[in-house]
């Protein structure tokens, strides 16, 4: 029996720019109704003009596909209320990166002093602009996200009206924080629901599974799976699909990022079915929760999947996807 998903949303997506944008944007736009687009380009998206120009580039790249790019700004603590008021209708959120913690984040925040952030974060609270955060410290790689939880808690406490999204969470500590604060939410990726650090580096090193934050322990994956399969109302799907050319992954000092955009819906459908989870929970996880959290009205798009093998291509124009060369149980049959 076919499976129908309605208006799927990807609430954390990297589309890059230039030739890479032209390669990967149509793949997301084909099967998703919309996506929250990350701003960490070189240079980053920091002005109203930047937002408008990047959105136009995305719309040109996707051609005739029906898709809404929900735009973001790269967080700066110097954003004034006047500036935020002027850009409010152009953006869906603002993304905060700790400085140097991930790809193209060198211009990010180097400290989390509440008073230094107060003017901008209070204005965001008043204007109902969500703050998305890549939550990692500069500590030992397996502890970075857990060490960041107290910063989430500090921000949630000092700015209770600010909607804070913990991006691509990977630990049981982040999951536990969800229920301690009314204004904390989270995105969860496909790959963090499936892999642990053992898959990345337990045998032969798998560069196409290397990402930031890095995959963690089995108990962390189980905590993520539990809230995703239950469709916890404060979690939503965000792929963190991050394309890099094959040569930038299969090399010393390989780039961080897992490319999942073209196979996300097929794999999630299979995952939820394997766990005997009701389809309504998958629908909440990939669309309805995000609509409620971000107050979105997405384009109407029905994605019909059938249970027939789909062999994942080895690469998409030089970008190697998650599960490349393997057969998935579901295939996208029709998009209405």
C-alpha positions, 0 to 999 in steps of 0.5 A: 500500500502506498505511503503518502506524506504531506508537505514535508519540511526540512528545517535545517538544510545546506544548499551552498552557492554557485555550481553546488547550489545548482546541483543540490537545490533541485534535489530537495525542492523536488520532494520537500515543500520547503526548507530552512536554509542555512546562512554560513556561506563565504561571506555569510548571509548578514544583511537584508540584501544578502537574504534577498539575493540568496533567495533569488539564487535558490529560486532560480536554481530549483526551476519549476519545482514548488518549494519555499526556501525559508531564509535565515541570517547569520547571527551577529550580537550587533543587530539592532532592533531597527535592523531586525524590524526591517528584515523580519518579513524576509527571514524565518530565523537567525542562526548562531554559530560558535566561532570556528566550530563547524564549516564556515563559522569563523565569523561566529560568536566567541562568547555567551555573555548575557548582557552583551547579547541582551539587546539583540535577543530581546528584540528577537523575542519581541519580534518572534524571531526564533534563534537556531543554535549549533550547540557545541563547545571547543572541548573534547569532540564527544563532549562538546554538545553535552558541555553546551547544554548549560549555555542553552539553559542560561539563554532559555532562562534569561530570555524566556520569550525567545524561541530557541532551537537546538540544532541537529542534537546528538546526545541524551543530555540535549533530549533531556533539556527539551522538557525542562524549558518551555522555549527549547526545541530541537531538530534531529537529522536522519543520519543521527537516528541511524549511526553512532561513532562506531559507524564512522570510525570503528573499522575503516574510516568512513569519511562520508559519515563524518559530520559536526556534531559527530555521531555519538554513543548508542544510548544517545542514538536511542534517546533521539530515536525515542523522541523522533518516533514518538513525534515529541511536539518539540522536535522536528526533522532537519536533515543538516544535509551538507554537500561537499564534492567527493574529492573534499570528503575522500582526502586528508582533513576531509570536510564535515557533512553528510549528504542526505537530501535525495534519500531522506524521505525514503529512509525515514519511511523505512525507519518508522515502519521498521519500528512499527510507528504510526504514519501519523507520527512520521507526518508530525516529525517531518511537517506538522511539528515544524508548522506549529513551532515556526508558525508556517503555512507550507505549500501543499505537496503530496509525496507518494512512496511505494514499497519497491527497492530504490538503489541509491546512486553512487553520487549525484553529480560528484556528491556522494550521498548517505547509503550510496550504492545500497537498496532502500525499501521505499521509492518516491513514486509520485509527487502531487 
